[in-house]
Amino acid sequence: MNAFRPASRILLAGLAIAPLALALPATAPPRAAALTNCIELPDAPLRGCWENVWVDGVEYRMTFFGGAKPFNGNVPADKMGTFYVVAPQTDMPQSLDLPFKHDHVVAAVPPHNGGAYTPIYQGVLVLCSEEGIGSGACVPTFSPLPGGPTIPLAKTVNGQPLTSVEAIEAAADAGLVTILPAGPLVGAISGN
């Protein structure tokens, strides 16, 4: 009888602990290596991160190279895509990043541009022009620059959202928005 007592205690201990395994969720593995949304990660400029971008009115995920790291590659000025920065198009901005909340618009995802896709973009601010604001055609969101003035980041033109390159370029051609180059960036679209 004494030979069975330790085995019985182990069995009873196992039965007592088993419900705890079902009641307590397992601890998730650390996410140190996983990419995080840029709006959630304070050190994104060092690590890289992702944010959404608009392509023809549909949101896709874009992964960005850590902007605070030196980019040692060549910047092909003749083949850079344009990365438009506009006012938030919905109640949830694609970026809460400094210096202001904003959304992004690019021309195409890799399979749709005939092989001319490049992950190196020219960042461009899309601002309402004086003519656009004066006529009421361009609705701005006034965004403060650090230590400087506010800028009229374009939200809509003629009541239409700015979620496609075509809408932005038509507004620029009509003189309702001003395009202001802001510098190169590196990013790759990975899906929606």
C-alpha positions in Angstrom: 0.0 0.0 0.0 2.9 2.4 0.7 4.2 1.8 -2.8 1.1 3.3 -4.3 0.8 6.3 -2.1 3.5 8.5 -4.0 1.9 7.6 -7.4 -1.6 8.5 -6.0 -0.2 11.9 -4.8 1.3 12.6 -8.3 -2.0 11.7 -9.9 -4.0 13.9 -7.6 -1.6 16.8 -8.1 -1.9 16.4 -11.8 -5.7 16.4 -11.7 -5.6 19.5 -9.5 -3.3 21.4 -11.9 -5.0 20.4 -15.1 -7.9 22.8 -14.8 -5.4 25.7 -14.4 -3.8 24.9 -17.7 -7.2 25.3 -19.4 -8.1 28.4 -17.4 -4.9 30.3 -17.9 -3.9 31.2 -21.5 -0.3 30.4 -22.5 2.0 33.4 -22.6 2.5 34.7 -26.1 6.0 34.6 -27.4 7.9 37.9 -27.4 7.3 40.1 -30.5 10.7 41.7 -30.6 11.4 40.5 -34.2 7.9 41.2 -35.6 7.2 44.3 -37.6 4.8 46.6 -35.8 2.5 49.4 -37.1 4.5 52.6 -37.2 1.9 54.4 -35.0 2.5 51.9 -32.2 6.3 51.8 -32.2 8.3 54.6 -30.8 11.6 53.3 -32.2 10.2 52.6 -35.7 12.7 54.9 -37.4 15.4 52.6 -36.1 13.7 49.2 -36.8 11.4 49.7 -39.7 7.6 49.2 -39.5 4.4 49.1 -41.5 1.5 51.5 -42.2 -1.4 51.4 -44.7 -1.4 53.3 -48.0 -4.1 54.1 -50.5 -3.9 52.6 -54.0 -6.9 53.4 -56.2 -9.2 53.8 -53.2 -8.1 50.6 -51.5 -5.9 50.4 -48.5 -2.7 48.2 -48.7 0.0 47.5 -46.1 3.4 49.0 -46.8 6.6 48.1 -45.0 9.1 50.9 -44.4 12.8 50.9 -44.1 14.0 52.4 -40.8 14.3 56.0 -41.8 16.9 56.8 -39.1 19.2 54.2 -40.5 21.5 55.3 -43.3 20.3 54.0 -46.6 23.4 52.8 -48.5 21.8 52.1 -51.8 21.5 54.4 -54.8 18.5 56.6 -55.2 17.3 56.2 -58.8 15.8 59.7 -59.3 14.5 58.7 -62.8 12.6 55.6 -61.5 11.3 56.7 -58.1 7.6 56.3 -57.4 5.6 59.2 -55.9 4.5 58.8 -52.3 1.8 61.4 -51.7 1.1 62.6 -48.1 -2.5 63.8 -47.7 -4.8 64.7 -44.8 -6.4 61.6 -43.1 -9.2 60.3 -45.4 -11.1 58.5 -42.6 -11.5 58.9 -38.9 -8.5 56.6 -38.4 -5.4 58.2 -39.9 -2.9 55.8 -41.5 -0.1 57.6 -39.6 0.0 59.4 -36.3 3.6 60.0 -36.9 5.2 63.4 -36.3 4.9 66.1 -37.3 1.2 65.6 -38.1 -1.5 62.9 -38.6 -1.8 61.9 -42.3 -2.6 59.3 -44.9 -0.5 58.1 -47.9 -1.3 57.5 -51.6 0.8 55.6 -54.1 0.2 54.7 -57.7 0.2 50.9 -57.9 1.0 47.7 -56.1 3.8 45.6 -57.7 1.8 43.3 -60.0 -0.2 46.1 -61.5 2.5 48.3 -63.0 4.1 46.2 -65.7 7.3 45.5 -63.8 8.3 49.1 -63.2 7.7 48.9 -59.5 10.4 50.4 -57.2 10.5 50.4 -53.4 12.2 53.9 -53.4 9.7 56.8 -53.4 9.8 60.5 -53.5 7.7 61.8 -50.6 5.4 64.6 -51.7 3.1 66.8 -49.5 -0.3 67.5 -51.1 -1.4 71.0 -49.9 -4.5 72.9 -50.8 -3.5 75.9 -53.0 -4.7 79.4 -52.3 -7.0 79.0 -55.4 -8.3 75.7 -54.1 -9.1 77.1 -50.6 -10.5 80.4 -51.9 -12.9 78.6 -54.3 -13.9 76.1 -51.6 -12.9 73.3 -54.0 -10.1 72.0 -51.7 -10.8 71.3 -48.1 -7.7 71.3 -45.9 -6.8 70.0 -42.6 -4.4 72.5 -41.0 -1.5 70.6 -39.6 1.2 72.2 -37.5 4.9 71.9 -38.4 7.3 71.6 -35.4 8.3 75.2 -34.4 6.7 76.6 -37.6 3.5 77.4 -39.3 0.6 75.2 -40.0 0.2 73.7 -43.5 -3.1 73.1 -45.4 -2.8 69.4 -46.0 -5.4 68.5 -48.6 -8.3 66.3 -47.4 -10.8 66.5 -50.3 -11.1 68.2 -53.7 -14.5 69.0 -55.1 -16.0 66.7 -52.4 -14.0 63.7 -53.5 -11.5 61.9 -51.3 -7.8 61.9 -52.3 -7.3 58.1 -52.2 -5.9 57.7 -55.7 -3.0 59.2 -57.7 -5.4 60.1 -60.4 -7.5 62.3 -58.1 -4.4 64.0 -56.7 -2.9 64.7 -60.2 -6.2 66.0 -61.6 -6.4 68.4 -58.6 -2.8 69.5 -59.2 -3.5 70.0 -63.0 -6.5 72.2 -62.1 -4.4 74.3 -59.7 -6.4 73.3 -56.6 -3.5 71.6 -54.8 0.2 72.3 -54.6 2.7 69.5 -54.7 5.7 70.0 -52.4 8.6 67.5 -52.5 9.5 66.2 -49.0 12.4 63.7 -49.6 13.0 60.1 -50.5 11.8 57.1 -48.5 12.0 53.3 -48.9 9.0 51.0 -48.6 7.4 47.9 -50.1 3.7 47.1 -50.5 2.9 43.7 -49.1 -0.9 43.3 -49.3 -4.2 44.5 -48.1 
